[in-house]
Amino acid sequence: MSLAVRNALASTARPCRLRRPFKRCLIAATRNLSTPAPPHELSPLPESAPLNFDPALLSAFASTFPPDPHLLKLSITPQPGGKGPKPEQQHELSDQEWEIRTGRAIYVLQQTLPSFFSTGLVSSVDTSPAISRPSVALTSPDDDDTSIYSPNIRLVYRPPTPFPPPFPRTLHVEGLSLYLASSAILRHTLNALYTDLYVELQRVRVHGPRSSSTSGLSADRPDPDDPVDGPRQQGKTRSIREKSLFIGLTVRGINRVSKAESSWAVNQTYTFSPVTGLIHLHNIDSIHPAPHQAFFDALQAALSKIGLGGSQGEGAGGVARTSVPESVSRVQLGHVASRS
């Protein structure tokens, strides 16, 4: 038996240690762990000599003996890098928690979008005293408990006129890692072309259950946040858990070359998942006026730096619709964040 367990059990069997061998005291102590001991027989451990227990040994010990209120309460901290199950996959999200998540996302977007070009995209809130934190540099895509975005978020933009090659007719970005990377690329590209960039919120509207789709998500397209065995639950929640956020904003900046002021009116819709309460679809409804050719040239150069650019023909979809592994996208995300 490990020396650490022997020391812990010896402290609870101190009265009998002077009368019989340690092995017999150990057997007596382990047999009586489930019976509360009188207070006068408990001896506290000296404060000057803390015990360092092996987490693996404590796990085996806790599974062998039931907990006792008179014994020390020992907690095992997960090792760094360990991945536990996601909260939304363990239990059904209550209506109250769903409303809290959607309300939190609306608040974060309203408070942080105006400072996007100075602080970057904020995708999560800290439940500690700080209100929010920039997620591109500090937050992992696996932090679903505080992130306002779903890990399976989709960004969709179909301009009225086709993109110049090699960009596709409709821009698709799938996955949280690439979504965050795209926001960093956009911020970096516009800051390279313009100065004094800022965002003004013009209109903010929250839409509840609707008869017609305004988000661009097809009715027959399954929700990526739904569990595999939850079609019935999906139908149950969609009727009452339908919410989207429309934001109309204006982006203003000064052209670095011509020194002329430029502005764009952007309308976009964020759609919340009826299962997780996270944003699972970001649809850019319109951008007026359309981005200039110089913007696409700078964007293509930025994409090439992280390995997403290409020399494909018109209408190709390999640049915008990416499906790289999660591990690769995280490396690219860190590379972009260090430059922005």
N, C-alpha and C positions, 0 to 999 in steps of 0.2 A: 504494500500500500504506500502511496506517495507520502512524503514527509509533511506536505502541506495539509493533507487530510488528517494525518495523525496529530498535528499541532492543533487543528480546529476541534477535533473530537476530544483531545486531552483536556482542553480548557473547560469542557462541559462535564467532565468526569473527575475533576480535581479532588473531591472528597474521598473517592475510593482509590486514588492513585497511591496513597501511602500505605494502604492495607493489602493490595493484591497486585499482581503483575499487570503491566500495561495491556497485554493481550486480552485478559479477562475483563478489564475495565472497558476496553474497546467494544467487546461483544455486548456487554451490558448497556453501554451507551447507545449503540446502534439499535438494540432491541427496544429501547425506551424512548426513541426519538419522537414517536407519535403521541407520547403521554406527557402533558405539561409538567415540568419540574417545579418544585417549590422555589420561591424567589430566593431563599437563603442558600440554596445549593448552586445558584448561578454565579459564576465569577466573571466579571467583565475583563476583556482583553486589555492589556496595558496600552495606553495611547501612544507611547513612544516607540512601539514596535509593531507597525502595521504589517499585515500578512498579504503577500502577493500570491494570488491563486492562479493556477493554470485554467483558462476558460474551458478547454476541452475536458479537463478533469472535473470541473464543477458541473458541466452539463451531464456527465455520466452519474455524478453523485446525486444531483437533483432529481434525475429520472428514477433513481433507485429508492430514495427515501422521500416520503411526503413532507411538505413544508410544515413547520411548526412555528406558531406565533412567538414563542419564547426564544427561538434561535435567531441568529443574525440573518438579515435579509441580504442575499447576495444577488447582484445583477451582472449579467454578462453583456458587454458592449460588442456589437457586431464589428468584425474586422473591416478596416477601410477597403473600399473596392467591392464589398459584397453587395449582391443585388437581391433584394427581397421582392416578393410579389407586389404588384401595383394595387393600391387601395381599391380602385374601382372594379378590380377583378375579384375581390374577396366578398364584397357585400353590395347589395343594391343601394344606389344613391337615393336618399330620401328627397322628397319634394323641397323641403326647407334647405337642405344642403345644395340642391340644384339651383335654387334661386340665389343662394349666397354666392355660388361660383359665377353665375352669369352677371350678377350685380357687381361682383369684384372686377370682372373683366371689363365691364362698361366703365367703371370708375378709373381703372388703370389706363385705358385708352384715352379717356377724356383728359386725364391729368398729364400724360407723358407724350402724347403725339405732338403737341406744340414744340417740345424741345427735342424732337427726333434727331435733328442734324447736329446737335451739340452733345447729347448723351447717348444716342443710339436707341435701338428698339428695346423697350422694357417688356419682358414677357412674363415676369413673375413678381410676386409680392412676398415680402418677408414678414412672417408672423411675429417676429421680435419687434422691439420698439421702432426700428427703421420702417418707413412706409413702403418703399420700393427700392429695387436695385437693378442696374443694367444687366440683362441676362446674357448678352453676347459673350462677355468675358468671365462672368462669375457663375452662371447657372448651367448645369448639365441638362441635355435634352431629356434625361430620365426623371427630372424632378416634376412629375405630374401632379404632386400634391399641392404645389404652389403655383405652377405655371397656368396661365390663362389660355394657353394654346394646347390643342390635342397633339400627341406625338404623330398622328396621321393627318395633320393639317394639309389642306390643298389651297394653293394660290392660283387663281384663274384670271387671265386678262385676254380679251379678244378685241383688238383695236378695230376701229371702223375701216381703216386701210391696212393692208398687210404689212408686217414688219419687213425691213430689208433683209436679204440673205446675210448670214445663215440662220436667222431666227425663224421659228415656225409661225404659222398663221395664228395660232392660239398659244399663249404662254401658259405652261403648266409647271408648277413647282410642288412636289409632294414630299412630305416628311418635315419634321420640326427642324432638324439640323440644317437642311438646305433652305428652309424658310428663313431661319435666322441668318444664314450666310448670304442669302439674297438681299436681305435688308441692309447688311453691312456693305455689300457691293454697291447697292443703290446709293447709300449715304456717301461712300468713298468717291463714287463716280461724279455725283452732283457737286460735292465739295471741291473736286478738281476742276470743274467747269465754271462754278459760280461762287461768289462770296456772300456773306451776310444772309445765308439761307435761314428761313424760318417758316413755320406752319401756323396758319390761322384756321381755327374751327369755325365753319359757317353754319352748318346744320347737323344736329344730332337727334336721331329718332329711333325709338325702340319699337319694333313690330312684334306682336304676339302671334297667335294662331292665324294662319292666312289660308285662303282658298287657292290662290295662285302663287307660284314660286317666284320669288324675287332674288333668290340667291344663286341660281344657276346650277343647283344640285338636282339631278334627275330624280324623279320619284321612285324609279325602279333601281336606282343605285343604292346598295346597302350602306348603312352607316359604318365606317371603318372602326368606330369605337364600340360597336355592339359586340357582345360575347358571341361565340360560335353557336351556342345553343339557345340564343335568346330572341328568335323571331317573334314569338308571341309577346314577350316583354317589350320589344321594339314597337309593335303595333299599339300596345297599351300606353306607352309613354308619349308617342308622337302626337296623340290627340290633345294632350294637355301641355306637353313640353315642347312648344315651338316658339322660338324667340330668335330674332335677328336684330342687328344694330346697323343702322345706316348712318354714315358719317360723310358729310360734304365739307371739304377743306380746300384751302388755297395755299399753294407753295410759292413763296417769293424769294428772289435772289438777284444779284447783280452779276452780269456776265463779266468774266475776268478779262476778255479781249476787248469787247466793244464798250464796256462800262455801262451798258444799258440795263435797265431793270426788266426782269422777266417774271412772269407769273403763270401758274397752271391751276386750273380748277379740277379737282379730283373728287369723284364720287365713288364710294366703295361700300360694300355690305359684308358684315361679319355674321356668320351663321353659327349658332351654338348646337352642340350635339345633344339630342334628347336623352342620352344615356349618361354622359359624363359631365355635362354642363360646361364643357370647354369649347373654344372656338375650333371647329373642324373644317371650315370653309371661309376663305377670304376672297371675295370676288370684287375685282376692280371694274366698276360699271363703266366709267368713262374718264378720260383725261383730255382736257381742252386748254390750249391747243395741243395737238399731238407732239410728242417728243421730237426734237430736232435730230438730224442725221448725226451731228457731232456727239449727241448723247449715246447713240447706238455704237458709234466707233469706240468711244471710251468704255462703254459697257462690255463690248466684245474683247477689248484689251484686258480688262479686269478679269473676265471669265477665263481668258487664256492663261493668265498668271497662276490660276489655281487648277488648271487642267480641265476646265469645262468648255473651253472654246473649241472651235473647229472650222474647217473650210468646206462645210457641206453646202449643197445647192439650195436653191430657193424652196421653201416649204418644208425643209428638213426639220425634224423635231428632236434631234439628239442633243442640242445645246440647252434648250429650256426645260424639257421634260427629262429630268435626271432620275436614275434609279440606282445610284452607286450604293455600295454597302454602307451601313451605319458607321462602321469604324473609320472608313475613308472620309465620309462627310464630316466627322468630328475633327479630323486632322485639318481638313480644308477650312473648317469654321475657325479653328484657332489661328490659322495662317491669316485669314481675312481680318479677324479681330485685332491682331497685332499691328496691322497696317492702318486700320481705320481710326 
